[in-house]
Amino acid sequence: MENPAIAALFDQMADLLELDGALVFRVRAYRNAARVIRDAGTPLRELAETDPKQLTQLPGIGKDLAGKIREAISHGDFADHRELRAKFPPGLLELLRIQGLGPKRVKQLYDELHIASPDDLRAAIAQGRLVELRGFGQRSVEKLQEQLEKAGATAERRFLLADAEQWATALLKYLGAEKRQKRLRVEAAGSYRRRRETVADLDILVAAEPGEAAGDAVTRFVRYPEIQEVLAQGETKASVRLRGGPQVDLRVVSPEEHGAALMYFTGSKQHNIELRKIAQAKDLKLSEYGLFRGERRVAGATEEEVYAELGLDWIPPELREARGEIELAARHALPDLVTLDHIQGELPAHTNATDGKASLEEMVDGARKLGYRYLAITDHSKRVTMALGLDERRLREQWAQIDELNARLDGFTVLKSIELDILDHGELDLPDDVLAEADYVVASLHYGASKREADNTKRLVTAALHPHVDAIGHPTGQLLGRRDPYPLDFDELVAACV
C-alpha cells in the first residue's frame, strides 16, 4: 500500500471518528497522521520492510499509529477502521465527497433526518426537509443541491498528480526488475505522462517481443502485491485496480511499435487527431502500431522518428494538448520547458509561526540544501486567525530574525515577506508603513469569496494595483478535487498585474 492510500485511510478514520462523536484529540491524531504520511518523502512500505522502528520517528506517529500503518500496508486496512466503518451505512462516506459537507454536517443529517446516502439527501432536498435544520438556510441548500448534482455527474474519481506519482514510481520500480531480466522498456503514458494536475488512471506501456517475453510482462504485472483487483487479463494487456488507488492499464507492444504506441497512449486525444491529419496530408496513416505508407511501416520504434517523418520536432508530453504546439514544432520554435535546475528559490513559504511545519531556521536550511539562492518567508497576516496570522509586532519580530540570519548567510538571501489577507473591498490587512519595509508582498483572498464574478474581480484587482503588492496568491481559490474555483475575470486581473 502506497503513502497516498494509507493517508486516505487515516483521513477516513478521522472522518468516522467525528461521525461517531469521538474526542477531538483522537480525530486530530489521525488527521495529523494522514498529513505526515502524505508528505513523507520515503514510501512507508519500504520503511516497514527494512526498519519498522523508523515509523515511530515520523512526527506525531507513536507505537499505536505505527502499528496501524504496518497493518494497513499488510492488509489494506486496520481492525479499528473496519470496526468503526461497520457501524455506519456505506452511503454515509459517499456524502463526505460532496463539496460543502464535512463530518459534522453529515453527522447532523444522519442523526436528525436519517440521511445516509446521496440519494437520501437528494430526496430530502426535494421534500424541503433540509431547511428545517439549524445551519441549513435556503441559499446553503441550493448550493448543496448544485454540488450534489455535480458530484453525480462526475462520478469518475481523479487523483492528484503528486499521489499518482507515488503509485507510478513504485509500480515502474517493480516492473523494472523484469526490465533488467528481459531487457524490456517500461514507461508510463496517458495524462500522467502529460503531467496533468489530476489523473483518473495510469497507463503503462511495455516494449517486448511477442510471445514469451510479452506474456511474462503481463504475468508479472498482475502479480504486483499492491493490486486490489484484476479487472482483465489477456496475452498483451491487462487492467487492475490498486489498493486505495487508481486503475492501471498495461499494454505490451513490439519494439517496432513502441514509439507510435507511446505517442498514441500519451495523448491528448485532440493532439493525436491533429497528427493524423498531418499524416493523411502526406499520404500516410498514423496509428498506435506505427506510421505507414500503404502496408509499409516508415516509422514507429521511437517518438522522435515518427514526429520527424511528419516534419515536426519532438514535442514534450507536457505540451501535447493541441494548443499550438504542433505549429511551433513545424517551425522549430518550441519553447524550452522550465525544469528543477532553473529554479533558484521559493517565493511562497510558511513557517511554524503560522500554519507551516518547520521553523524559520529549518526552512532556510532546507532551501539551501536544495541549492536555492533565496527564500521568501510569506507567513499569513493577522486576519487569517485559523493560521495564527502575524500582527505588526510579531511580523517585525520575525523580520528582525531574518535580518540576523542574512547577516550570517553567504550566497543566500532570506526575503522579508508576508502573505496579506485581502479585505472585503480590496483593502489590505496591514498598514502601508509596515508593507514599505517588506522585500516581497503577496496578497490573497481567504474569506468571503462572492458568487458574483464582478465582486471577486474588483477585490483582487484593487489589491493587485496597490503599490506594495508584488503578487496575488491562489487567485482562483481552487483546491483540486475538493473546492471549485470562484468566478473571476482572469483576463482583467492579469491586465492589472502586468
Secondary structure, DSSP 8 states (H G I E B T S, - for coil): --HHHHHHHHHHHHHHHHHTT--HHHHHHHHHHHHHHHH-SS-HHHHHHH-GGGGGGSTT--HHHHHHHHHHHHHSS-HHHHHHHTTS-HHHHHHTTSTT--HHHHHHHHHHH---SHHHHHHHHHTT-GGGSTT--HHHHHHHHHHHHHHHHT-S--EEHHHHHHHHHHHHHHHHHHHHHHT-EEEEEHHHHTT-SEESEEEEEEE--TTHHHHHHHHHHHT-TTEEEEEEE-SSEEEEEETTS-EEEEEEE-TTTHHHHHHHHH--HHHHHHHHHHHHHTT-EEETTEEEETTEEEE-SSHHHHHHHTT-----GGG-SSSSHHHHHHTT-------GGG--EES----TTTT-SS-HHHHHHHHHHTT-SEEEE--BBTT-GGGT-B-HHHHHHHHHHHHHHHHH-SS-EEEEEEEEEB-TTS-BSS-HHHHTT-SEEEEE--S---SSHHHHHHHHHHHHTSTT--EEESTT--BTTTB------HHHHHHHH-
